[in-house]
Amino acid sequence: MLGLNRADARRSRSSAMSGKMDETTALAAIVLWASGHFDTKDISDVLRCGEDAVCRTLHAARHIAKGDR
């Protein structure tokens, strides 16, 4: 077991959130999701971004579509 000051660097990246998407990538994620043929993992692989970024983008798009801010 590693001490508190000696964290395993390989594990530090596993729970970190990926960065922001640009507008074109976000739109592509929404279009691919809306097609009904792809899941969030497939979309993240194709767009070379984090799956969490795809999920956040889709969640935000749902709120905007409902009229929420």
Secondary structure as UniProt FT lines:
FT   TURN            4..5
FT   HELIX           9..12
FT   TURN            13..14
FT   HELIX           23..35
FT   HELIX           40..47
FT   HELIX           51..66
//
